[in-house]
Amino acid sequence: MADYVTQFSCTFDVESVENVARALELYRQDTAAGEHDTVFADGFHLASGEADADTEQCIHADDYGEPECVIRFVRLCASAFGLSGRWGFQWANTCSRLRVDDFGGSAVVLDLATGEVIAWINTHEWLANLLAGGEADV
């Protein structure tokens, strides 16, 4: 039997030390609420930066990450903290056995002010499209 995993590691700057504590509280509240199919803690792990004044949140998943949870969390924080600019991350889809078409990855870029997706790429779909004679548009 094969194990399929989604892995990622990225940072998200919440821009103030106060927001670090608020971000952790938002993460914990979602975990407790259970209002979504997958709660944040089931989709990724959250850790603060190394220094006390560090505003970077470390977001990672070793095995069974849920990119949609990360996107929902970042949108929630951006809205709550009034963040703007662009933010994005990438992830890998892997398999414990060598299987055709079970490896790939994706990436997304968000507009923090609006929460809108600026771009999203899935390498599996991108490759299939190009091999079928399509364009390389992302």
C-alpha positions as CSV (number, residue, x, y, z in Angstrom):
1,M,0.0,0.0,0.0
2,A,1.3,3.5,-0.9
3,D,1.2,6.5,1.4
4,Y,0.5,9.8,-0.3
5,V,1.9,12.9,1.4
6,T,1.7,16.7,1.0
7,Q,4.7,18.5,2.5
8,F,5.5,22.1,2.8
9,S,7.5,24.6,4.9
10,C,7.0,28.4,4.6
11,T,6.9,31.6,6.7
12,F,4.2,34.2,7.0
13,D,5.0,37.6,8.4
14,V,2.2,38.9,10.7
15,E,4.1,42.3,11.0
16,S,4.0,42.8,14.8
17,V,4.8,41.0,18.0
18,E,1.2,41.5,19.1
19,N,-0.1,39.8,16.0
20,V,2.1,36.8,16.7
21,A,0.0,36.1,19.8
22,R,-3.2,36.9,18.0
23,A,-2.3,34.5,15.1
24,L,-1.6,31.7,17.6
25,E,-5.0,32.4,19.2
26,L,-6.8,32.3,15.8
27,Y,-5.0,29.0,15.1
28,R,-6.1,27.5,18.4
29,Q,-9.7,28.8,18.1
30,D,-10.2,27.2,14.8
31,T,-8.8,24.0,16.2
32,A,-11.3,24.1,19.0
33,A,-14.3,25.2,16.8
34,G,-14.3,22.3,14.3
35,E,-16.5,24.4,11.9
36,H,-14.6,23.2,8.8
37,D,-13.9,19.9,7.2
38,T,-10.3,20.2,8.3
39,V,-9.2,22.4,11.2
40,F,-5.9,24.2,11.0
41,A,-4.1,21.8,13.4
42,D,-5.0,18.9,11.1
43,G,-3.7,20.7,8.0
44,F,-0.4,22.3,9.3
45,H,1.7,23.1,12.3
46,L,2.3,26.7,13.4
47,A,5.4,27.9,15.2
48,S,6.7,31.4,16.0
49,G,10.2,32.5,15.0
50,E,13.3,32.0,17.0
51,A,13.6,35.5,18.5
52,D,11.1,37.2,20.8
53,A,10.7,40.1,18.4
54,D,10.4,37.8,15.3
55,T,7.1,38.4,13.5
56,E,7.5,35.4,11.1
57,Q,5.2,32.5,11.6
58,C,6.6,29.2,10.5
59,I,4.0,27.1,8.8
60,H,4.8,23.5,7.9
61,A,3.6,20.0,7.4
62,D,5.7,16.9,7.5
63,D,3.3,14.3,6.0
64,Y,-0.3,15.2,5.5
65,G,-0.5,18.9,4.9
66,E,-3.6,20.6,3.7
67,P,-2.7,23.7,1.6
68,E,-6.3,24.9,1.7
69,C,-6.0,25.2,5.5
70,V,-2.9,27.3,5.2
71,I,-4.6,29.6,2.6
72,R,-7.7,29.9,4.9
73,F,-5.4,30.7,7.9
74,V,-3.4,33.4,6.0
75,R,-6.6,35.0,4.7
76,L,-8.0,35.1,8.2
77,C,-4.8,36.7,9.7
78,A,-4.5,39.1,6.8
79,S,-8.1,40.3,7.3
80,A,-7.8,40.5,11.1
81,F,-4.5,42.3,11.1
82,G,-5.1,44.6,8.0
83,L,-2.2,43.1,6.1
84,S,-1.5,43.9,2.4
85,G,0.9,42.9,-0.3
86,R,1.5,39.5,-1.8
87,W,2.2,36.2,-0.1
88,G,2.6,32.7,-1.4
89,F,3.9,29.3,-0.8
90,Q,4.6,26.0,-2.6
91,W,4.1,22.3,-1.6
92,A,5.1,18.9,-2.8
93,N,2.9,15.9,-3.4
94,T,4.8,12.7,-3.0
95,C,4.3,9.0,-2.6
96,S,6.0,6.3,-0.5
97,R,6.2,4.1,-3.6
98,L,7.3,4.8,-7.1
99,R,4.1,5.3,-9.0
100,V,3.5,7.1,-12.3
101,D,1.8,10.4,-11.9
102,D,1.8,10.4,-8.1
103,F,4.5,13.1,-7.7
104,G,4.1,16.8,-8.3
105,G,3.6,20.1,-6.6
106,S,1.7,23.3,-6.6
107,A,2.1,26.9,-5.6
108,V,-0.2,29.8,-4.9
109,V,0.1,33.6,-4.6
110,L,-2.5,35.6,-2.6
111,D,-3.3,39.3,-2.5
112,L,-3.4,39.8,1.3
113,A,-5.6,42.9,1.2
114,T,-8.4,41.2,-0.8
115,G,-7.7,37.5,-0.1
116,E,-7.9,36.8,-3.8
117,V,-5.8,34.3,-5.5
118,I,-3.4,36.0,-7.9
119,A,-2.0,32.8,-9.4
120,W,-2.1,29.1,-8.7
121,I,-0.1,26.4,-10.5
122,N,-0.3,22.6,-10.3
123,T,2.7,21.0,-11.9
124,H,0.8,17.7,-12.8
125,E,-1.9,19.7,-14.7
126,W,0.7,22.0,-16.2
127,L,2.8,19.1,-17.6
128,A,-0.2,17.3,-18.9
129,N,-1.4,20.4,-20.7
130,L,2.0,21.0,-22.3
131,L,2.3,17.4,-23.4
132,A,-1.1,17.6,-25.0
133,G,0.1,20.6,-27.1
134,G,-1.3,23.4,-24.8
135,E,0.3,26.6,-23.9
136,A,2.7,27.2,-21.0
137,D,0.5,29.8,-19.4
138,V,0.3,29.5,-15.7
